Amino acid sequence: MPIVNVSSIFRYLNPCLPLFLEEQLPNMSPQHEKLLATLEFLEPDRHIQDRVYASVGRPPCSIIPVVRAFIAKSIMQIEKTNYLLYTLRTDDNMRRICGWDKPSDLPSESTFSRILARLSSTKELDALHEVLTRRQYQDTVVCHVAIDSSDIKAREKPAPKVKPVDKPKSNRRGRRRKEEQAAPEQASTRIQRQVTIGWEEAVDELPTYCSRSVKRNSNGYRTCWNGFKLHAAVSDEGIPLSVFTTSAHVHDSQVAIPLIKKVSEQVTSFYDLADAAYDAKDIEDVSVQLGHVPIFDQITRRGKCSEVEPDRARRYQARTVVERFFSQLKDNYGGRNIRVRGPMKVHTHLMFGVLSIFAHVALHLPD
């Protein structure tokens, strides 16, 4: 099959497929066109390094077609890798778009698993996401950045909870004697440390193992899940600017400062929008230091809550874009089909959906 470059067709000229593509890929469905447009926008062959053949032994399987296949798995909502291989064998258009001409050219399921593990260790998808974000907003300004998190249910056993070490209690009552050692100063909290360090170091301190967590849903009922939590910062257009995956028990406020700092390095924004879980003075101070205007829903303390100015209340309504992003990721891009184990593989699986949504919104593709 000849190599066809359709980047200019999808970006500048016409979203419809030309006649020569219809000859090479007959009976194209809307999903095939969406997959082809997404791959042309992401350009994984330019940003992901392929394995080099050392001229000894069997030539290694190329990574690029497998990456395209994982993107197709996310777009077409295929749950398992063996289902993906079956679809590639039976769907000629999808197989050719991914880069294989014949069904016999497809690698084994174990090869897909090894390549997914390699992508998880190298974090090349995160690097691709950063490149796309800088390219998309190099000449524009983001007005609102909405921050929130969502539960990610996984099929693995949560790690055992570590019990805190009990401090030895003194039997003597009253204040200490002059010769006794003074009590140690209280250690700074994680949010206080994040104010003075970079976002990379702050993210490394966050736990990422599988854990159990409980939250209250929109109806007021308590729900629990085993797995992880995805934290995201989304522009007012619906494009994901930055995402982090942590353990399920990590509170939303502990990831706010790394998100704000990372987004500020990539794009220029004006307002930071978040719900009451992010109502902390340190988070607001970091947002102000970076030149942003924090608009956070406030927690009622001692029965009092300060009034929000009408213009800020109107801007706060744009925060729902991040909730629509999570809904789209779970309903249409495999956010609920977690079949891998380990935080790195789970994050890589979610990144394929995040990149697909990025291209979907940037190209204004129909649902």
C-alpha positions as CSV (number, residue, x, y, z in Angstrom):
1,M,0.0,0.0,0.0
2,P,1.5,3.4,-0.9
3,I,2.2,5.9,1.8
4,V,-0.4,8.7,1.7
5,N,0.0,12.0,3.6
6,V,-3.4,13.4,4.4
7,S,-2.4,15.9,7.0
8,S,-3.1,18.9,4.8
9,I,-6.5,17.4,3.9
10,F,-7.7,17.2,7.5
11,R,-6.1,20.4,8.8
12,Y,-6.6,22.9,6.0
13,L,-8.6,21.8,3.0
14,N,-11.5,19.4,3.4
15,P,-12.4,16.8,6.1
16,C,-13.8,14.5,3.4
17,L,-11.7,11.7,2.1
18,P,-10.4,12.2,-1.5
19,L,-11.1,9.6,-4.2
20,F,-7.7,8.1,-4.2
21,L,-8.1,7.2,-0.5
22,E,-11.4,5.6,-1.2
23,E,-9.7,3.4,-3.8
24,Q,-7.0,2.3,-1.2
25,L,-9.4,2.0,1.7
26,P,-12.9,1.1,0.3
27,N,-16.0,1.3,2.4
28,M,-14.6,3.6,5.0
29,S,-16.8,4.1,8.0
30,P,-17.0,7.3,10.2
31,Q,-14.9,5.5,12.8
32,H,-12.2,4.8,10.2
33,E,-12.2,8.4,9.1
34,K,-12.0,9.5,12.8
35,L,-9.1,7.1,13.4
36,L,-7.2,8.3,10.3
37,A,-7.7,12.0,11.3
38,T,-6.5,11.3,14.8
39,L,-3.4,9.5,13.8
40,E,-2.5,12.2,11.3
41,F,-2.9,14.8,14.0
42,L,-0.9,13.0,16.7
43,E,1.9,11.8,14.4
44,P,3.2,9.0,16.6
45,D,5.8,8.0,14.1
46,R,7.5,11.4,14.6
47,H,7.5,11.6,18.4
48,I,7.9,8.0,19.5
49,Q,11.3,6.4,19.0
50,D,11.2,3.0,17.3
51,R,13.5,0.1,18.2
52,V,16.7,-0.1,16.2
53,Y,17.7,-3.4,14.4
54,A,21.2,-4.4,15.5
55,S,21.6,-6.7,12.4
56,V,21.8,-9.7,14.8
57,G,19.0,-12.2,15.2
58,R,15.3,-11.7,14.3
59,P,14.3,-8.1,13.5
60,P,12.2,-6.6,16.3
61,C,8.6,-5.7,15.8
62,S,8.0,-2.0,15.0
63,I,6.4,0.0,17.9
64,I,4.6,2.6,15.7
65,P,1.9,0.3,14.2
66,V,1.2,-1.1,17.7
67,V,0.8,2.5,19.1
68,R,-1.6,3.2,16.3
69,A,-3.5,0.0,17.2
70,F,-3.8,1.1,20.8
71,I,-5.2,4.4,19.7
72,A,-7.7,2.6,17.5
73,K,-8.5,0.4,20.6
74,S,-9.3,3.6,22.5
75,I,-11.4,5.2,19.8
76,M,-13.4,2.1,18.9
77,Q,-13.9,1.2,22.5
78,I,-12.4,-2.3,22.3
79,E,-12.1,-3.8,25.7
80,K,-9.3,-6.4,25.5
81,T,-6.1,-6.9,23.4
82,N,-7.3,-10.2,22.0
83,Y,-10.5,-8.5,20.8
84,L,-8.2,-5.9,19.2
85,L,-6.2,-8.5,17.4
86,Y,-9.4,-10.2,16.1
87,T,-10.7,-6.8,14.8
88,L,-7.4,-6.2,13.1
89,R,-7.6,-9.5,11.4
90,T,-11.1,-9.0,10.1
91,D,-11.1,-5.3,9.4
92,D,-8.9,-4.6,6.4
93,N,-9.2,-0.8,6.6
94,M,-8.3,-0.6,10.3
95,R,-5.4,-2.9,9.8
96,R,-4.0,-0.9,6.9
97,I,-4.5,2.4,8.7
98,C,-2.5,1.0,11.6
99,G,0.3,-0.1,9.3
100,W,-0.1,-3.9,8.5
101,D,-0.9,-5.0,5.0
102,K,-1.8,-8.7,5.7
103,P,-3.3,-10.5,8.8
104,S,-0.1,-12.6,8.9
105,D,1.9,-9.4,9.6
106,L,0.2,-8.9,13.0
107,P,2.4,-9.5,16.1
108,S,1.3,-11.7,18.9
109,E,-0.7,-10.6,22.0
110,S,2.5,-10.9,24.1
111,T,4.3,-8.4,21.8
112,F,1.5,-5.9,22.4
113,S,1.9,-6.4,26.1
114,R,5.7,-5.9,26.0
115,I,5.4,-2.7,23.9
116,L,2.8,-1.4,26.4
117,A,5.2,-2.0,29.2
118,R,8.0,-0.2,27.3
119,L,5.8,2.8,26.7
120,S,4.9,2.8,30.4
121,S,8.5,2.9,31.5
122,T,9.7,5.5,29.0
123,K,6.7,7.9,29.4
124,E,6.8,8.8,25.7
125,L,3.1,9.4,25.6
126,D,3.4,12.1,28.3
127,A,6.2,13.7,26.3
128,L,4.0,13.6,23.2
129,H,1.1,15.2,25.1
130,E,3.4,18.0,26.2
131,V,4.6,18.6,22.6
132,L,1.0,18.8,21.4
133,T,0.0,21.2,24.2
134,R,2.8,23.6,23.4
135,R,2.1,23.4,19.7
136,Q,-1.6,23.9,20.1
137,Y,-1.3,27.0,22.3
138,Q,2.0,28.6,21.1
139,D,0.2,31.6,19.7
140,T,-3.0,31.7,21.8
141,V,-4.0,32.2,25.4
142,V,-6.1,29.9,27.5
143,C,-8.8,31.9,29.4
144,H,-9.9,29.3,31.9
145,V,-8.2,26.2,33.3
146,A,-10.5,23.8,35.1
147,I,-9.0,21.3,37.6
148,D,-10.6,18.2,39.0
149,S,-10.2,14.5,39.6
150,S,-12.1,11.3,38.9
151,D,-12.1,7.8,40.2
152,I,-10.4,5.0,38.1
153,K,-11.5,1.5,39.0
154,A,-8.9,-1.2,38.5
155,R,-9.0,-5.0,38.6
156,E,-6.3,-5.6,41.2
157,K,-6.0,-6.0,44.9
158,P,-5.3,-2.8,46.8
159,A,-2.0,-2.5,48.7
160,P,-2.2,-3.2,52.4
161,K,-2.6,0.0,54.5
162,V,0.5,1.0,56.4
163,K,-0.3,1.6,60.1
164,P,1.2,4.8,61.5
165,V,3.9,4.3,64.2
166,D,2.6,5.1,67.6
167,K,4.6,7.7,69.5
168,P,5.8,6.6,72.9
169,K,3.7,8.1,75.7
170,S,5.2,9.5,78.8
171,N,3.7,8.5,82.1
172,R,4.7,11.7,83.8
173,R,2.1,14.5,83.7
174,G,2.8,18.2,83.5
175,R,5.3,20.3,81.6
176,R,8.8,19.1,80.8
177,R,11.8,19.8,83.0
178,K,14.6,22.1,82.0
179,E,17.0,19.3,81.3
180,E,14.6,17.4,79.1
181,Q,14.8,17.8,75.3
182,A,12.3,20.1,73.7
183,A,9.5,18.7,71.6
184,P,10.4,18.5,67.9
185,E,8.8,21.0,65.6
186,Q,5.8,19.9,63.6
187,A,6.8,18.8,60.1
188,S,5.5,20.7,57.1
189,T,2.6,19.3,55.2
190,R,2.9,18.0,51.6
191,I,1.1,21.1,50.2
192,Q,3.5,23.4,52.0
193,R,6.5,21.5,50.5
194,Q,5.0,21.7,47.0
195,V,5.0,25.5,47.2
196,T,8.9,25.6,47.2
197,I,9.7,22.7,44.9
198,G,9.2,22.0,41.2
199,W,6.2,20.0,39.9
200,E,8.4,17.1,38.9
201,E,9.7,16.5,42.4
202,A,6.2,17.1,43.8
203,V,4.7,14.4,41.5
204,D,7.4,11.9,42.5
205,E,6.3,12.3,46.2
206,L,2.7,11.3,45.4
207,P,1.8,7.6,46.0
208,T,0.7,5.8,42.9
209,Y,0.0,2.2,44.1
210,C,-3.5,0.7,44.0
211,S,-5.5,1.7,47.0
212,R,-9.1,2.0,48.3
213,S,-11.0,5.2,48.6
214,V,-14.4,6.5,49.5
215,K,-16.2,9.6,48.2
216,R,-19.7,11.1,48.2
217,N,-21.5,11.2,44.9
218,S,-23.7,13.9,43.5
219,N,-26.8,12.3,45.1
220,G,-25.2,12.4,48.6
221,Y,-24.4,8.7,48.9
222,R,-21.0,7.3,49.8
223,T,-19.3,5.1,47.2
224,C,-16.0,3.3,47.4
225,W,-13.7,1.8,44.8
226,N,-10.4,0.1,44.4
227,G,-7.9,1.5,42.0
228,F,-6.5,4.9,41.2
229,K,-7.5,8.6,40.7
230,L,-6.9,10.7,37.6
231,H,-6.2,14.4,38.1
232,A,-6.6,16.7,35.1
233,A,-6.4,20.3,34.1
234,V,-8.6,21.1,31.1
235,S,-8.9,24.2,29.0
236,D,-12.2,25.9,28.4
237,E,-12.3,24.3,24.9
238,G,-12.2,20.9,26.5
239,I,-8.5,20.1,25.6
240,P,-6.6,18.2,28.4
241,L,-3.6,20.3,29.3
242,S,-2.0,18.0,31.9
243,V,-3.0,14.7,33.7
244,F,-1.5,12.8,36.6
245,T,-2.5,9.4,37.9
246,T,-2.2,8.7,41.7
247,S,-3.5,6.3,44.3
248,A,-7.2,6.4,45.0
249,H,-6.8,7.8,48.5
250,V,-4.8,10.9,47.5
251,H,-6.8,14.0,48.2
252,D,-7.5,16.4,45.3
253,S,-5.7,19.3,46.9
254,Q,-2.4,17.5,47.0
255,V,-2.2,17.4,43.2
256,A,-3.4,21.0,42.5
257,I,-0.1,22.8,42.8
258,P,1.8,20.4,40.5
259,L,-1.0,20.7,37.9
260,I,-1.0,24.5,38.1
261,K,2.8,24.7,37.9
262,K,3.0,22.3,34.9
263,V,0.3,24.0,32.9
264,S,1.8,27.4,33.5
265,E,5.1,26.2,31.9
266,Q,3.2,25.1,28.8
267,V,0.5,27.7,28.1
268,T,-0.5,31.2,29.2
269,S,-3.7,31.2,31.2
270,F,-5.8,33.7,33.2
271,Y,-8.1,31.9,35.6
272,D,-7.8,28.7,37.6
273,L,-11.2,27.0,38.4
274,A,-11.7,24.3,41.0
275,D,-14.3,23.0,43.4
276,A,-14.3,23.2,47.2
277,A,-11.8,20.4,47.5
278,Y,-9.1,22.8,46.4
279,D,-10.0,25.6,48.8
280,A,-6.6,26.1,50.5
281,K,-4.6,29.2,51.0
282,D,-1.3,27.7,49.7
283,I,-2.9,26.7,46.5
284,E,-4.4,30.1,45.9
285,D,-1.1,31.8,46.7
286,V,0.7,29.7,44.1
287,S,-1.9,30.5,41.5
288,V,-1.6,34.2,42.3
289,Q,2.2,34.0,42.1
290,L,2.0,32.6,38.6
291,G,-0.1,35.5,37.5
292,H,-3.5,33.6,37.6
293,V,-6.8,34.5,39.2
294,P,-8.0,31.6,41.4
295,I,-11.7,31.0,41.5
296,F,-12.4,28.2,43.9
297,D,-15.6,27.1,45.5
298,Q,-15.3,27.9,49.2
299,I,-15.8,25.6,52.2
300,T,-18.2,26.8,54.8
301,R,-16.1,27.3,58.0
302,R,-17.8,27.9,61.3
303,G,-21.1,28.5,59.5
304,K,-19.7,31.3,57.5
305,C,-18.8,31.6,53.8
306,S,-17.7,34.7,52.0
307,E,-19.7,35.9,49.1
308,V,-18.4,35.5,45.5
309,E,-18.4,38.4,43.2
310,P,-20.9,38.1,40.3
311,D,-18.3,38.1,37.5
312,R,-16.3,35.4,39.2
313,A,-19.5,33.3,39.9
314,R,-20.2,33.6,36.2
315,R,-16.7,32.4,35.2
316,Y,-16.9,29.6,37.7
317,Q,-19.6,28.0,35.6
318,A,-17.0,27.1,33.0
319,R,-15.6,24.5,35.5
320,T,-18.0,21.9,34.2
321,V,-15.8,21.4,31.1
322,V,-13.5,19.1,33.2
323,E,-16.4,17.0,34.2
324,R,-17.4,16.6,30.6
325,F,-13.8,15.5,29.8
326,F,-13.9,12.7,32.4
327,S,-17.3,11.6,31.2
328,Q,-16.1,11.5,27.6
329,L,-13.0,9.6,28.6
330,K,-14.9,6.9,30.5
331,D,-17.9,6.6,28.1
332,N,-16.1,6.8,24.7
333,Y,-12.4,6.3,25.1
334,G,-11.8,3.3,27.4
335,G,-11.7,5.0,30.8
336,R,-13.8,2.2,32.3
337,N,-12.1,-0.7,30.4
338,I,-9.1,-1.1,32.6
339,R,-7.6,-4.6,31.9
340,V,-4.0,-3.9,32.9
341,R,-2.3,-3.9,36.3
342,G,0.1,-1.5,37.8
343,P,0.0,2.3,38.0
344,M,2.3,2.8,35.1
345,K,0.3,0.6,32.7
346,V,-3.0,2.1,33.9
347,H,-1.7,5.6,33.3
348,T,-0.5,4.6,29.8
349,H,-3.9,3.1,29.0
350,L,-5.6,6.3,30.0
351,M,-3.1,8.4,28.0
352,F,-4.2,6.8,24.8
353,G,-7.7,8.1,25.6
354,V,-6.4,11.5,26.6
355,L,-4.5,11.9,23.4
356,S,-7.5,10.8,21.4
357,I,-9.7,13.4,23.1
358,F,-7.0,16.0,22.4
359,A,-7.2,15.3,18.7
360,H,-11.0,15.0,18.8
361,V,-11.4,18.5,20.3
362,A,-8.6,20.2,18.3
363,L,-9.9,18.9,15.0
364,H,-13.6,19.5,15.9
365,L,-14.5,15.9,14.9
366,P,-18.1,14.8,15.2
367,D,-19.0,12.4,18.0
